[in-house]
Amino acid sequence: MNISIEEKSPESTVISLAGRMDAGNASEFNGAFDAILEKRPSVLIINLGGLQYISSAGLRSVLTLIKAAKATGTVLKFCGMQPMVADIFKVSGFSSMLSIFDTLDAALAGES
């Protein structure tokens, strides 16, 4: 899995993921969001446009992120889900607890 981090503004940070998120690399995602949340951004956007697969270990990392963001008062937004990843989020019930946007631009603008 490739992880890139970009500060879009002093208040907004974007983590973009590409490849596969599974038990072998989910901890890398945890480390990335931990470092970002220490800075307490107002908004953290997770761009899943390049993510082709997410396992249960990846979903566990997302759940950890949700809890950590809530504790720091950071608004979480997810965007750009590929169909397979979107299906996994729906089946697991994650899509009902998250703010999900079609594109990064829509997430930055706050449009659904």
All heavy atoms as an XYZ file, in Angstrom:
818
protein
N       0.845     -1.175      0.000
C       0.000      0.000      0.000
C       0.890      1.237      0.000
O       1.871      1.306      0.734
C      -0.892     -0.019      1.243
C      -1.720      1.225      1.416
S      -2.817      1.192      2.843
C      -1.669      1.044      4.191
N       0.529      2.205     -0.797
C       1.215      3.495     -0.817
C       0.366      4.508     -0.068
O      -0.853      4.555     -0.248
C       1.434      3.978     -2.253
C       2.413      3.101     -2.995
O       3.402      2.646     -2.449
N       2.116      2.845     -4.256
N       1.029      5.323      0.738
C       0.357      6.355      1.512
C       1.002      7.684      1.187
O       2.224      7.818      1.258
C       0.486      6.108      3.030
C      -0.099      4.747      3.402
C      -0.170      7.224      3.829
C       0.159      4.338      4.843
N       0.184      8.656      0.804
C       0.711     10.012      0.619
C      -0.121     10.963      1.465
O      -1.323     10.768      1.647
C       0.706     10.426     -0.853
O      -0.594     10.472     -1.354
N       0.554     11.963      1.986
C      -0.078     12.926      2.883
C       0.137     14.317      2.323
O       1.252     14.662      1.929
C       0.518     12.823      4.299
C       0.285     11.409      4.855
C      -0.082     13.878      5.218
C       1.069     11.098      6.101
N      -0.942     15.095      2.283
C      -0.866     16.455      1.756
C      -1.714     17.380      2.620
O      -2.887     17.100      2.868
C      -1.378     16.478      0.319
C      -1.306     17.828     -0.333
C      -1.830     17.824     -1.762
O      -2.302     16.779     -2.251
O      -1.770     18.895     -2.386
N      -1.102     18.458      3.071
C      -1.860     19.478      3.789
C      -2.470     20.409      2.758
O      -1.766     21.067      2.019
C      -0.954     20.251      4.750
C      -0.560     19.444      5.958
C       0.170     20.251      7.018
O      -0.026     21.484      7.077
O       0.926     19.645      7.776
N      -3.790     20.436      2.701
C      -4.497     21.282      1.735
C      -4.650     22.702      2.263
O      -4.775     23.641      1.500
C      -5.871     20.707      1.410
C      -5.809     19.450      0.582
C      -5.296     19.761     -0.797
C      -5.456     18.599     -1.736
N      -5.012     18.908     -3.088
N      -4.672     22.846      3.579
C      -4.760     24.139      4.243
C      -4.312     23.903      5.675
O      -4.103     22.760      6.070
C      -6.203     24.664      4.202
O      -7.023     23.913      5.065
N      -4.174     24.951      6.466
C      -3.803     24.720      7.866
C      -4.829     23.859      8.618
O      -4.495     23.217      9.597
C      -3.750     26.129      8.459
C      -3.502     27.021      7.294
C      -4.200     26.368      6.137
N      -6.063     23.821      8.127
C      -7.114     23.076      8.800
C      -7.381     21.700      8.195
O      -8.008     20.860      8.835
C      -8.447     23.856      8.767
C      -8.413     25.193      9.442
C      -7.911     26.298      8.518
O      -8.087     26.191      7.292
O      -7.331     27.258      9.034
N      -6.971     21.466      6.944
C      -7.337     20.234      6.236
C      -6.118     19.468      5.755
O      -5.240     20.029      5.110
C      -8.202     20.551      5.012
O      -9.402     21.160      5.405
N      -6.119     18.171      6.058
C      -5.065     17.272      5.610
C      -5.715     16.120      4.864
O      -6.779     15.644      5.248
C      -4.249     16.743      6.806
O      -3.688     17.845      7.509
C      -3.141     15.815      6.357
N      -5.045     15.651      3.809
C      -5.542     14.537      3.009
C      -4.535     13.392      3.082
O      -3.342     13.590      2.852
C      -5.740     14.943      1.530
C      -6.190     13.745      0.696
C      -6.741     16.076      1.415
N      -5.037     12.201      3.424
C      -4.243     10.975      3.315
C      -4.799     10.219      2.114
O      -5.982      9.882      2.089
C      -4.368     10.083      4.567
C      -3.873     10.788      5.822
C      -3.607      8.769      4.365
C      -4.036      9.964      7.099
N      -3.952      9.969      1.127
C      -4.371      9.205     -0.056
C      -3.746      7.818      0.015
O      -2.540      7.678      0.275
C      -3.925      9.910     -1.332
O      -4.576     11.159     -1.448
N      -4.573      6.810     -0.210
C      -4.125      5.420     -0.154
C      -4.231      4.790     -1.532
O      -5.178      5.052     -2.267
C      -4.985      4.627      0.828
C      -5.087      5.170      2.251
C      -6.032      4.310      3.075
C      -3.724      5.248      2.901
N      -3.260      3.930     -1.847
C      -3.278      3.205     -3.117
C      -2.788      1.787     -2.883
O      -1.921      1.554     -2.036
C      -2.400      3.904     -4.150
N      -3.366      0.852     -3.610
C      -2.967     -0.546     -3.485
C      -3.958     -1.335     -2.655
O      -5.160     -1.203     -2.808
N      -3.409     -2.133     -1.745
C      -4.219     -3.007     -0.893
C      -3.910     -2.717      0.571
O      -2.751     -2.578      0.936
C      -3.891     -4.471     -1.187
C      -4.184     -4.897     -2.607
C      -3.638     -6.293     -2.902
N      -4.130     -7.307     -1.996
C      -5.241     -8.016     -2.187
N      -5.985     -7.780     -3.259
N      -5.611     -8.929     -1.322
N      -4.954     -2.649      1.392
C      -4.759     -2.495      2.831
C      -5.171     -3.800      3.490
O      -6.333     -4.206      3.411
C      -5.578     -1.340      3.412
C      -5.298     -1.129      4.898
S      -6.445     -0.026      5.750
C      -5.962      1.553      5.125
N      -4.187     -4.449      4.132
C      -4.462     -5.718      4.779
C      -3.640     -5.834      6.060
O      -3.019     -4.852      6.489
C      -4.188     -6.881      3.816
C      -2.788     -6.831      3.212
O      -1.845     -6.364      3.881
O      -2.640     -7.273      2.061
N      -3.618     -7.011      6.653
C      -2.926     -7.204      7.931
C      -1.437     -6.886      7.832
O      -0.823     -6.477      8.822
C      -3.129     -8.642      8.418
N      -0.868     -7.048      6.662
C       0.557     -6.804      6.493
C       0.951     -5.336      6.499
O       2.112     -5.005      6.754
N       0.005     -4.440      6.233
C       0.386     -3.029      6.142
C      -0.578     -2.053      6.822
O      -0.370     -0.853      6.777
C       0.580     -2.625      4.679
C      -0.667     -2.820      3.843
O      -1.779     -2.890      4.346
N      -0.475     -2.915      2.542
N      -1.609     -2.548      7.458
C      -2.577     -1.659      8.113
C      -1.912     -0.802      9.187
O      -2.313      0.340      9.413
C      -3.733     -2.462      8.700
N      -0.879     -1.327      9.823
C      -0.186     -0.559     10.870
C       0.492      0.688     10.294
O       0.655      1.683     11.004
C       0.828     -1.434     11.600
O       1.825     -1.879     10.708
N       0.877      0.657      9.020
C       1.453      1.843      8.379
C       0.419      2.971      8.325
O       0.739      4.138      8.544
C       1.919      1.524      6.957
C       3.077      0.561      6.881
C       3.376      0.167      5.450
O       3.230      1.010      4.534
O       3.751     -0.998      5.240
N      -0.818      2.612      8.017
C      -1.912      3.584      7.993
C      -2.127      4.147      9.397
O      -2.272      5.353      9.574
C      -3.177      2.921      7.453
C      -4.393      3.802      7.474
C      -4.453      4.961      6.722
C      -5.491      3.456      8.239
C      -5.586      5.771      6.733
C      -6.625      4.252      8.263
C      -6.669      5.412      7.504
N      -2.120      3.264     10.402
C      -2.275      3.715     11.792
C      -1.204      4.737     12.150
O      -1.497      5.760     12.762
C      -2.198      2.540     12.760
C      -3.360      1.605     12.664
O      -4.238      1.750     11.821
N      -3.380      0.604     13.521
N       0.038      4.466     11.779
C       1.133      5.393     12.073
C       0.952      6.728     11.377
O       1.226      7.785     11.958
N       0.469      6.690     10.139
C       0.267      7.933      9.378
C      -0.810      8.792     10.024
O      -0.621      9.999     10.223
C      -0.101      7.608      7.929
N      -1.948      8.198     10.366
C      -3.007      9.028     10.936
C      -2.696      9.442     12.364
O      -3.085     10.521     12.789
C      -4.403      8.431     10.771
C      -4.780      7.269     11.645
C      -4.961      7.424     13.015
C      -5.012      6.023     11.088
C      -5.342      6.355     13.812
C      -5.399      4.955     11.879
C      -5.560      5.121     13.251
N      -1.950      8.636     13.117
C      -1.543      9.046     14.466
C      -0.706     10.320     14.411
O      -0.924     11.254     15.182
C      -0.743      7.946     15.169
C      -1.613      6.855     15.769
O      -2.835      7.072     15.913
O      -1.060      5.784     16.089
N       0.250     10.341     13.476
C       1.121     11.517     13.341
C       0.321     12.749     12.945
O       0.577     13.854     13.439
C       2.218     11.233     12.312
N      -0.645     12.585     12.089
C      -1.472     13.719     11.649
C      -2.375     14.200     12.773
O      -2.500     15.402     13.008
C      -2.300     13.326     10.410
C      -1.371     13.142      9.213
C      -3.357     14.376     10.105
C      -2.011     12.488      8.030
N      -3.008     13.274     13.480
C      -3.935     13.668     14.536
C      -3.237     14.365     15.699
O      -3.869     15.137     16.421
C      -4.746     12.465     15.034
C      -5.793     11.938     14.049
C      -6.489     10.708     14.610
C      -6.806     13.006     13.682
N      -1.942     14.124     15.868
C      -1.185     14.849     16.894
C      -1.205     16.354     16.619
O      -1.154     17.161     17.534
C       0.258     14.358     16.952
C       0.417     13.031     17.642
C       1.851     12.568     17.683
O       2.767     13.349     17.349
O       2.063     11.402     18.057
N      -1.305     16.726     15.344
C      -1.352     18.143     14.950
C      -2.756     18.723     15.059
O      -2.946     19.921     14.859
C      -0.852     18.297     13.510
C       0.581     17.867     13.329
C       0.986     17.945     11.881
C       2.381     17.399     11.682
N       2.759     17.405     10.268
N      -3.740     17.877     15.331
C      -5.144     18.264     15.513
C      -5.711     19.088     14.355
O      -6.193     20.206     14.554
C      -5.327     18.989     16.826
C      -5.017     18.108     18.020
C      -5.433     18.757     19.310
N      -5.139     17.888     20.424
C      -6.012     17.055     20.984
N      -7.227     16.983     20.529
N      -5.660     16.299     21.996
N      -5.703     18.530     13.145
C      -6.337     19.257     12.041
C      -7.848     19.309     12.266
O      -8.425     18.432     12.922
C      -5.998     18.404     10.817
C      -5.858     17.017     11.365
C      -5.240     17.201     12.737
N      -8.489     20.327     11.725
C      -9.951     20.418     11.824
C     -10.619     19.322     11.004
O     -11.619     18.750     11.412
C     -10.436     21.781     11.329
O      -9.922     22.796     12.141
N     -10.038     19.054      9.820
C     -10.609     18.075      8.892
C      -9.513     17.143      8.403
O      -8.433     17.593      8.018
C     -11.265     18.775      7.679
C     -11.818     17.757      6.694
C     -12.354     19.726      8.127
N      -9.800     15.847      8.413
C      -8.905     14.847      7.845
C      -9.689     14.084      6.791
O     -10.736     13.498      7.079
C      -8.396     13.886      8.924
C      -7.496     12.754      8.452
C      -6.263     13.285      7.714
C      -7.085     11.884      9.637
N      -9.193     14.148      5.549
C      -9.856     13.476      4.430
C      -9.035     12.248      4.053
O      -7.820     12.346      3.851
C      -9.982     14.424      3.220
C     -10.822     15.644      3.602
C     -10.597     13.679      2.024
C     -10.835     16.737      2.566
N      -9.712     11.115      3.981
C      -9.069      9.875      3.560
C      -9.512      9.604      2.127
O     -10.671      9.284      1.872
C      -9.467      8.689      4.472
C      -9.322      9.048      5.951
C      -8.670      7.444      4.106
C      -7.936      9.437      6.386
N      -8.568      9.772      1.196
C      -8.845      9.573     -0.225
C      -8.539      8.115     -0.565
O      -7.383      7.700     -0.571
C      -7.992     10.524     -1.059
C      -8.267     10.407     -2.534
O      -9.033      9.561     -2.978
N      -7.629     11.259     -3.311
N      -9.582      7.353     -0.851
C      -9.437      5.929     -1.139
C      -9.484      5.637     -2.636
O      -9.676      4.496     -3.037
C     -10.538      5.144     -0.414
C     -10.561      5.320      1.112
C     -11.742      4.561      1.709
C      -9.267      4.874      1.740
N      -9.292      6.646     -3.452
C      -9.384      6.492     -4.896
C      -8.439      5.467     -5.484
O      -8.753      4.830     -6.487
N      -7.299      5.265     -4.873
C      -6.333      4.296     -5.383
C      -6.341      2.973     -4.642
O      -5.565      2.078     -4.951
N      -7.217      2.849     -3.639
C      -7.268      1.620     -2.847
C      -8.122      0.588     -3.568
O      -9.295      0.819     -3.846
C      -7.838      1.909     -1.456
C      -7.612      0.816     -0.414
C      -6.132      0.708     -0.063
C      -8.415      1.111      0.843
N      -7.515     -0.549     -3.875
C      -8.216     -1.585     -4.636
C      -8.866     -2.636     -3.749
O      -9.795     -3.317     -4.159
C      -7.236     -2.265     -5.590
C      -6.634     -1.298     -6.574
C      -5.365     -1.838     -7.202
O      -4.786     -2.817     -6.750
N      -4.912     -1.171     -8.250
N      -8.364     -2.773     -2.506
C      -8.859     -3.818     -1.609
C      -8.617     -3.398     -0.172
O      -7.590     -2.778      0.137
C      -8.120     -5.137     -1.891
C      -8.424     -6.216     -0.893
C      -9.597     -6.964     -0.980
C      -7.540     -6.498      0.142
C      -9.880     -7.956     -0.057
C      -7.818     -7.490      1.067
C      -8.990     -8.217      0.965
O      -9.270     -9.193      1.888
N      -9.551     -3.734      0.712
C      -9.366     -3.519      2.142
C      -9.854     -4.766      2.870
O     -10.948     -5.266      2.603
C     -10.077     -2.241      2.638
C      -9.734     -1.957      4.096
C     -11.573     -2.312      2.420
C     -10.128     -0.557      4.563
N      -9.017     -5.288      3.756
C      -9.370     -6.490      4.519
C      -9.998     -6.101      5.852
O     -10.124     -4.919      6.174
C      -8.105     -7.320      4.775
O      -7.285     -6.659      5.732
N     -10.332     -7.103      6.643
C     -10.880     -6.833      7.976
C      -9.860     -6.099      8.843
O     -10.237     -5.258      9.663
C     -11.336     -8.126      8.648
O     -10.251     -9.023      8.794
N      -8.583     -6.363      8.648
C      -7.546     -5.636      9.393
C      -7.548     -4.161      8.995
O      -7.369     -3.277      9.840
C      -6.168     -6.249      9.142
N      -7.780     -3.882      7.724
C      -7.886     -2.502      7.261
C      -9.103     -1.817      7.847
O      -9.045     -0.659      8.266
N     -10.220     -2.524      7.894
C     -11.429     -1.963      8.501
C     -11.214     -1.678      9.985
O     -11.684     -0.674     10.505
C     -12.617     -2.907      8.320
C     -13.168     -3.026      6.906
C     -14.264     -4.087      6.854
C     -13.674     -1.693      6.391
N     -10.469     -2.546     10.653
C     -10.148     -2.322     12.062
C      -9.326     -1.043     12.218
O      -9.554     -0.249     13.138
C      -9.392     -3.540     12.616
C      -9.327     -3.608     14.096
C      -8.843     -4.963     14.636
N      -7.866     -5.679     13.838
C      -8.130     -6.737     13.051
N      -9.356     -7.201     12.938
N      -7.170     -7.324     12.375
N      -8.410     -0.799     11.297
C      -7.626      0.448     11.321
C      -8.520      1.662     11.101
O      -8.331      2.698     11.736
C      -6.522      0.411     10.262
O      -5.521     -0.491     10.636
N      -9.485      1.542     10.203
C     -10.428      2.641      9.960
C     -11.228      2.911     11.233
O     -11.441      4.067     11.614
C     -11.343      2.342      8.756
C     -12.471      3.352      8.650
C     -10.527      2.314      7.462
N     -11.675      1.857     11.902
C     -12.422      2.029     13.147
C     -11.564      2.708     14.214
O     -12.035      3.599     14.929
C     -12.926      0.673     13.648
C     -13.820      0.691     14.879
C     -15.070      1.539     14.635
C     -14.213     -0.727     15.262
N     -10.301      2.334     14.291
C      -9.371      2.982     15.225
C      -9.232      4.456     14.886
O      -9.221      5.315     15.773
C      -7.997      2.277     15.183
O      -8.180      0.906     15.520
C      -7.019      2.911     16.139
N      -9.149      4.765     13.591
C      -9.068      6.156     13.144
C     -10.325      6.927     13.553
O     -10.228      8.061     14.031
C      -8.878      6.223     11.631
C      -9.079      7.589     10.972
C      -8.093      8.611     11.515
C      -8.958      7.469      9.465
N     -11.488      6.333     13.362
C     -12.746      6.997     13.717
C     -12.734      7.382     15.192
O     -13.061      8.518     15.558
C     -13.959      6.096     13.388
C     -14.097      5.910     11.873
C     -15.240      6.663     13.981
C     -15.045      4.788     11.467
N     -12.340      6.458     16.042
C     -12.297      6.717     17.481
C     -11.265      7.784     17.828
O     -11.535      8.671     18.641
C     -11.996      5.425     18.235
C     -13.131      4.425     18.186
C     -12.753      3.141     18.899
C     -13.881      2.126     18.822
N     -13.507      0.857     19.481
N     -10.088      7.712     17.215
C      -9.025      8.678     17.500
C      -9.411     10.075     17.031
O      -9.145     11.068     17.721
C      -7.718      8.234     16.841
N     -10.028     10.170     15.865
C     -10.448     11.475     15.341
C     -11.519     12.088     16.238
O     -11.493     13.294     16.513
C     -10.966     11.331     13.913
N     -12.430     11.259     16.701
C     -13.480     11.748     17.592
C     -12.861     12.313     18.874
O     -13.278     13.355     19.359
C     -14.458     10.621     17.910
C     -15.663     11.060     18.682
C     -16.669      9.939     18.836
C     -17.917     10.451     19.504
N     -18.953      9.421     19.589
N     -11.855     11.633     19.395
C     -11.203     12.070     20.627
C     -10.478     13.410     20.459
O     -10.357     14.172     21.417
C     -10.225     11.008     21.111
N     -10.010     13.691     19.243
C      -9.291     14.951     19.009
C     -10.194     16.039     18.421
O      -9.745     17.158     18.199
C      -8.099     14.749     18.051
O      -8.582     14.305     16.784
C      -7.091     13.759     18.607
N     -11.451     15.702     18.144
C     -12.366     16.683     17.568
C     -12.151     16.920     16.084
O     -12.615     17.916     15.534
N     -11.459     16.006     15.425
C     -11.196     16.124     13.992
C     -12.360     15.544     13.195
O     -12.824     14.443     13.476
C      -9.896     15.375     13.626
O      -8.810     15.965     14.335
C      -9.615     15.431     12.134
N     -12.834     16.298     12.205
C     -13.890     15.822     11.310
C     -13.250     14.907     10.274
O     -12.265     15.277      9.630
C     -14.600     17.004     10.609
C     -15.578     16.506      9.562
C     -15.278     17.891     11.635
N     -13.813     13.720     10.115
C     -13.320     12.752      9.138
C     -14.208     12.743      7.910
O     -15.434     12.768      8.022
C     -13.365     11.342      9.717
C     -12.172     10.825     10.465
C     -12.440      9.392     10.893
C     -10.917     10.918      9.674
N     -13.574     12.686      6.743
C     -14.292     12.542      5.484
C     -13.561     11.497      4.658
O     -12.333     11.463      4.640
C     -14.325     13.862      4.710
C     -15.039     14.989      5.434
C     -14.999     16.252      4.596
C     -15.683     17.413      5.300
N     -15.656     18.616      4.442
N     -14.321     10.658      3.982
C     -13.755      9.654      3.092
C     -14.217      9.970      1.679
O     -15.335     10.438      1.481
C     -14.225      8.255      3.500
C     -13.616      7.766      4.778
C     -14.060      8.252      5.998
C     -12.588      6.847      4.769
C     -13.492      7.825      7.183
C     -12.011      6.413      5.949
C     -12.463      6.901      7.157
N     -13.356      9.703      0.696
C     -13.744     10.003     -0.680
C     -13.107      9.033     -1.666
O     -12.142      8.337     -1.347
C     -13.373     11.445     -1.041
S     -11.613     11.768     -1.149
N     -13.674      9.034     -2.868
C     -13.100      8.339     -4.012
C     -13.073      6.828     -3.932
O     -12.199      6.206     -4.523
N     -14.008      6.218     -3.230
C     -13.973      4.763     -3.068
C     -14.200      4.034     -4.380
O     -15.141      4.337     -5.110
C     -15.036      4.311     -2.075
C     -14.729      4.652     -0.659
S     -15.968      3.892      0.418
C     -15.626      4.787      1.919
N     -13.320      3.070     -4.646
C     -13.518      2.171     -5.772
C     -14.708      1.262     -5.447
O     -15.022      1.042     -4.274
C     -12.258      1.328     -6.002
C     -11.033      2.150     -6.347
C     -11.200      2.887     -7.661
O     -11.752      2.357     -8.624
N     -10.737      4.121     -7.705
N     -15.395      0.709     -6.461
C     -16.598     -0.093     -6.203
C     -16.402     -1.236     -5.201
O     -17.230     -1.443     -4.327
C     -16.971     -0.633     -7.590
C     -16.447      0.413     -8.533
C     -15.161      0.900     -7.900
N     -15.294     -1.971     -5.297
C     -15.080     -3.098     -4.385
C     -14.923     -2.608     -2.943
O     -15.493     -3.180     -2.012
C     -13.866     -3.930     -4.788
C     -13.628     -5.113     -3.842
S     -12.229     -6.126     -4.309
C     -12.929     -7.010     -5.678
N     -14.181     -1.531     -2.752
C     -13.981     -0.975     -1.422
C     -15.300     -0.415     -0.893
O     -15.659     -0.630      0.274
C     -12.870      0.095     -1.429
C     -12.762      0.797     -0.087
C     -11.532     -0.543     -1.803
N     -16.055      0.268     -1.742
C     -17.357      0.807     -1.337
C     -18.290     -0.319     -0.901
O     -19.009     -0.179      0.100
C     -17.977      1.610     -2.480
N     -18.265     -1.440     -1.610
C     -19.102     -2.581     -1.235
C     -18.715     -3.125      0.133
O     -19.578     -3.456      0.952
C     -19.004     -3.702     -2.283
C     -19.730     -3.379     -3.565
O     -20.554     -2.426     -3.577
O     -19.475     -4.077     -4.571
N     -17.428     -3.216      0.404
C     -16.960     -3.710      1.701
C     -17.404     -2.761      2.811
O     -17.848     -3.198      3.872
C     -15.426     -3.910      1.692
C     -15.068     -5.077      0.762
C     -14.897     -4.157      3.102
C     -13.597     -5.229      0.473
N     -17.319     -1.460      2.565
C     -17.767     -0.484      3.562
C     -19.278     -0.608      3.796
O     -19.740     -0.491      4.931
C     -17.405      0.935      3.120
C     -16.043      1.379      3.575
C     -14.890      0.782      3.080
C     -15.903      2.406      4.490
C     -13.644      1.186      3.491
C     -14.646      2.824      4.913
C     -13.511      2.214      4.417
N     -20.047     -0.859      2.731
C     -21.502     -1.005      2.878
C     -21.856     -2.263      3.654
O     -22.662     -2.229      4.589
C     -22.177     -1.032      1.502
C     -22.251      0.309      0.844
C     -22.869      0.209     -0.539
C     -22.699      1.530     -1.271
N     -22.967      1.414     -2.702
N     -21.278     -3.392      3.261
C     -21.579     -4.677      3.896
C     -21.189     -4.661      5.378
O     -21.899     -5.211      6.217
C     -20.865     -5.828      3.154
C     -20.913     -7.125      3.935
C     -21.469     -6.023      1.778
N     -20.094     -3.999      5.697
C     -19.623     -3.961      7.087
C     -20.381     -2.945      7.936
O     -20.226     -2.910      9.145
C     -18.132     -3.628      7.111
O     -17.922     -2.309      6.629
N     -21.182     -2.091      7.286
C     -21.921     -1.067      8.010
C     -21.142      0.222      8.212
O     -21.654      1.177      8.796
N     -19.913      0.279      7.735
C     -19.086      1.473      7.918
C     -19.646      2.666      7.164
O     -19.532      3.798      7.628
C     -17.650      1.204      7.466
C     -16.783      0.563      8.506
C     -17.158     -0.619      9.127
C     -15.591      1.131      8.882
C     -16.378     -1.213     10.078
C     -14.793      0.544      9.838
C     -15.186     -0.637     10.444
N     -20.244      2.430      6.006
C     -20.716      3.559      5.199
C     -21.816      4.343      5.906
O     -21.981      5.535      5.660
C     -21.177      3.100      3.820
O     -22.206      2.150      3.928
N     -22.523      3.698      6.824
C     -23.588      4.409      7.536
C     -23.045      5.298      8.657
O     -23.740      6.183      9.136
C     -24.604      3.419      8.101
O     -23.989      2.603      9.079
N     -21.791      5.090      9.086
C     -21.234      5.916     10.156
C     -20.215      6.927      9.667
O     -19.644      7.648     10.469
C     -20.588      5.108     11.272
C     -20.266      3.713     11.096
S     -19.495      3.002     12.548
C     -18.235      2.090     11.736
N     -20.002      7.002      8.372
C     -18.964      7.879      7.824
C     -19.546      8.920      6.882
O     -20.582      8.705      6.266
C     -17.936      7.039      7.050
C     -17.231      5.946      7.821
C     -16.373      5.120      6.878
C     -16.387      6.536      8.938
N     -18.819     10.023      6.753
C     -19.128     11.014      5.724
C     -18.338     10.610      4.485
O     -17.107     10.648      4.491
C     -18.705     12.416      6.169
O     -19.463     12.835      7.268
N     -19.060     10.192      3.447
C     -18.414      9.688      2.232
C     -18.783     10.590      1.062
O     -19.948     10.908      0.854
C     -18.841      8.236      1.954
C     -18.424      7.339      3.136
C     -18.231      7.731      0.649
C     -18.906      5.918      3.038
N     -17.766     10.977      0.304
C     -17.919     11.873     -0.835
C     -17.407     11.161     -2.085
O     -16.495     10.332     -2.014
C     -17.133     13.163     -0.602
C     -17.614     13.938      0.597
C     -17.194     13.597      1.872
C     -18.510     14.980      0.456
C     -17.643     14.295      2.994
C     -18.969     15.686      1.562
C     -18.536     15.339      2.829
N     -17.980     11.512     -3.227
C     -17.574     10.876     -4.482
C     -16.142     11.220     -4.870
O     -15.405     10.361     -5.350
C     -18.516     11.270     -5.622
C     -19.902     10.668     -5.456
O     -20.043      9.638     -4.763
O     -20.853     11.234     -6.022
N     -15.761     12.489     -4.681
C     -14.446     12.940     -5.126
C     -13.741     13.717     -4.019
O     -14.382     14.185     -3.066
C     -14.565     13.864     -6.355
O     -15.258     15.057     -5.951
C     -15.295     13.177     -7.511
N     -12.452     13.908     -4.194
C     -11.679     14.712     -3.254
C     -12.161     16.155     -3.270
O     -12.317     16.776     -2.215
C     -10.187     14.643     -3.593
C      -9.261     15.506     -2.734
C      -9.404     15.194     -1.248
C      -7.820     15.339     -3.190
N     -12.423     16.675     -4.448
C     -12.926     18.061     -4.540
C     -14.229     18.231     -3.765
O     -14.430     19.235     -3.089
C     -13.117     18.481     -6.009
C     -11.792     18.698     -6.721
O     -10.765     18.918     -6.035
O     -11.792     18.657     -7.960
N     -15.126     17.260     -3.878
C     -16.389     17.345     -3.149
C     -16.149     17.271     -1.644
O     -16.789     18.001     -0.876
C     -17.323     16.208     -3.575
N     -15.220     16.441     -1.210
C     -14.909     16.353      0.223
C     -14.303     17.656      0.733
O     -14.647     18.119      1.816
C     -13.945     15.191      0.480
N     -13.437     18.264     -0.063
C     -12.836     19.545      0.335
C     -13.897     20.644      0.416
O     -13.841     21.500      1.291
C     -11.733     19.939     -0.645
C     -10.448     19.123     -0.559
C      -9.575     19.369     -1.764
C      -9.694     19.457      0.731
N     -14.873     20.580     -0.493
C     -15.928     21.584     -0.513
C     -17.043     21.272      0.480
O     -17.881     22.124      0.764
C     -16.513     21.702     -1.924
N     -17.057     20.022      0.994
C     -18.093     19.623      1.934
C     -19.404     19.241      1.288
O     -20.417     19.151      1.935
N     -19.369     18.958     -0.027
C     -20.585     18.577     -0.758
C     -20.704     17.064     -0.777
O     -19.713     16.358     -0.895
C     -20.494     19.069     -2.211
C     -20.246     20.552     -2.322
C     -19.759     20.956     -3.706
O     -19.542     20.077     -4.555
O     -19.602     22.160     -3.917
N     -21.930     16.561     -0.690
C     -22.114     15.100     -0.731
C     -22.331     14.592     -2.126
O     -22.418     15.244     -3.076
C     -23.262     14.668      0.154
O     -24.361     15.487      0.047
